[in-house]
Structures are given as structure tokens and as C-alpha cells.
Amino acid sequence: MAAGEQAPADAAMKILAASYSFPPDASPRASQVSRVLAELPAETTVVCADNLEGTPDPTVAPGIDSRLAEIVRLPHGRPLLSRRLDYAGYRLKISWAHAPDPQRPWVDNARDLILERLARGTLNPDILITYGAPMSGHLIGPPVKKHARIPWVAHFSDPWADNPYRRDNPATAFINRRLERRVVELADAVVFTSPETIDLVMKKYPKGLRRKALYLPHCFDPSAYPPGAPPDGEYVMRMLGGLYTLRTPEPFYKAVERAAASDPGSLSCARFEFYGYIESRLKNLIDKYPAAKRAISFHGNVSYAESLRLMKTAHCLLAIDAPARFSVFFPSKIVDYLGSGRHIFAITPPGACERVTRELGGTVTDPSDDEDVYRALLGILRDRPASSRPDAGSAYLCSNVAADTMSLLSSVVAGKLS
């Protein structure tokens, strides 16, 4: 079948997906991308990075290779000196590697590989999906769409040029705005994981481009969770995930310290556990709060499968976001929490995470309001909730999100997307 021709109606759609992050990479992005692609009733080829800098986790998506048509892993690693210079530039707000990101060399190699295979006829997709972050992944889209004459969907997990956590200087900010606009203009559809992100990113574009923006949330797979239940006789609250830069646990430390002083009985038989990477400067803030230091324990990184077990065997799961007037970010960790069925305590500003947590019947408090965090913690320790609303999670089921994704792709291929 020639490039650009549509497959017969009874043939499986052929999807080409380009995602830097993919299992066994341990990043949340890898698990979310693989989770949906594995559920699609299609012949899916994935081009991804064999990330030489990351730590592989074989528990992220076991058996993923057998569920897809092909996975092409291109090695990517950068010298230690380059990584240290990038980190220094990030901390100093000198973002020389952020046009758009340090993964750009891998993207160039992936683009060349795809174009070569298209020319040789060993790739013949009906549609292309590119995933970001890293946002440079979307730069694969324009040349592949032009060469193969196929539609292209650009899937954004986070904002690009409008991301408040970017450390752009004027030059890289200008470059990223131009690159983002080119992607939005040339893609047949742009997908976001929260309505709030759509509003932020697309408000600067004309209505004709805004009509391309669609919402597909993160999702969870109920079959991935092991059996397990919280222990009797004590109350276990766990935080699973990284804490860095502006995402600080100090409001929680303060709340535990104050609870210990004002109502020592509230901490009776309560355990607070943190799992995942925490910047040392943030972890060490607990030295200012001696009672909290006695109550909170830190356990480092665990595998993805172990994190799901820890969620199932907790009563309450803690999420901490950076202070902000409004946040468009919908952390995939919240969806992992949802799948466990446990109560969620989100210390998060107004926005996407707040909205979803409230939908699930969780507890929400603003990280910039110490009094609010304290009172929310006391309420949880008094009532000791252990579950979320059982009727609230169907929109985030992997099977439902995959079905919506397939419907979107079919509409794009058929040219019926309005």
C-alpha cells in the first residue's frame, strides 16, 4: 500500500508512535504512554529512547514488547559533564539546552531513522502520534507527515512554552514559542491531559487552531494492582513520588509538627512514609521540626510494582505540589493513587489536581496556606478515611481512555475531526 493511502475498512490501523520515554524507562511518562498504546486495537510501532542515563524498571509494563507490533529503541546518553552543565544552567536560569530540551539530539536521530524506513517501505503507517515531554519529540511530526502524507496527532502531557517551570532566557523563550506554534499549526490534532492545560496553551491561538485541541486524561489499569489492604490498628499515610525544586514537603512537615504540639493524641498509631527521590535540601528541612522528624520516615525509590503495593496497603495517599495561584498540571501519580482505591490528601493549589481530587472525594488543601494544611491533616487524623469514591474513577480507566483514543485516531485518519 502506498504512503498516504488508507487501509481497507477491515484492516487494523497502523500507528507509528514516537515517544522518548517508554518502558523499561521508569518515568511516569513511560508508563502512561505504554498503558494506552498497549490497549489500542491496532498495529502499533513505537520509536523510543534506550535511555542510557535512566534507571530501567522492568515492572513498569511487563510484556509490553509482545503487545505491540514493534518497538525500536534508539540509544541515547549524554556525557556526565554535559548533564552537569545543563543542571547548573537550570539552577542559574541560563537555559542553553532548553531549545526545547536536552533530548533534541535523540529526536534528530529518531526522525532520520523513521524517514529512512519510510523510504525503504519497512514502515507504512496510517497515522503518527508524537508524545511530549520532552517537547522536542513533536519535532519529528512535520517531516514525517510531509514525507509519508499521513495525519499527525501531537500529544502534550504538560504545557510547552507556557510551562511555569521552564527556565527559559529571552532567546530560548522565543524559540520555544515558535516551535510550539509550528507544531500546533501543522498537527491534525493536539491532545492534552487536562482541560486546564488546553485553556492555558491554546488561549493565544486563533479559534481555527483551538478547535484542534482535545482532552484525553491519564489513566490507570486495575489489573496492575496486587491484592492488599491497609493494616488494622494503625493509620498509614504514604507519599509516593519525587519532590524537587518548588515542590516542597515543608507545609506537611509544619502541619505534623503543629499537630504533635496541639493534639498529641491525633498522631496516635499514625505512620507517615515518603517513598521516592527527594532533593536533599528539601528532605533536610525536617530538621527544623523535631516532632515531625520522629513521625515521618523516608524510604527512597522503589519499583513501580512495589509502589502500587504500597498504595494498596496504605489508608491515605499524599500528593504535594508547588505553590501557585493556579496549576494546570494533572500528575499521573494521582491516577495511580485513584486506581488503588485509597483516600487522597492533595496539598495542591487550585487547578487540575484539585479538581480531580475533589471528584474522587479526597481532601484538598492549598500549599501556600499553612493553617489550611494543618486543619486538613487534623481532619484526616480524626476521621481516618481509607477509600475514595468508588463511582468516580470510570473516566480514568485505561480501557475507556484507550477507546476514546482509538475513536480520535479513527476520526483523524478519516478526516472527520471537526
Secondary structure, DSSP 8 states (H G I E B T S, - for coil): --TT----TTS-EEEEEEES--TTB-SHHHHHHHHHHHHSSEEEEEEEEEESSS-B-TTSSTTHHHHSSEEEEEEE---HHHHHHHHHHHHTT--TT-SS-TTHHHHHHHHHHHHHHHHHTS---SEEEEEESSGGGGGGHHHHHHHHT--EEEEESS-STT-TT----HHHHHHHHHHHHHHHHHSSEEEESSHHHHHHHHTTS-HHHHTTEEE----B-GGGS------TTSEEEEEES-B-TT--SHHHHHHHHHHHHH-GGGGTTEEEEEES-B-HHHHGGGGG-HHHHHHEEE-----HHHHHHHHHT-SEEEEE----S-B----HHHHHHHHHT-EEEEE--TBHHHHHHHHTT-EEE-TT-HHHHHHHHHHHHHH------TTS-GGGBHHHHHHHHHHHHHHHHTT---
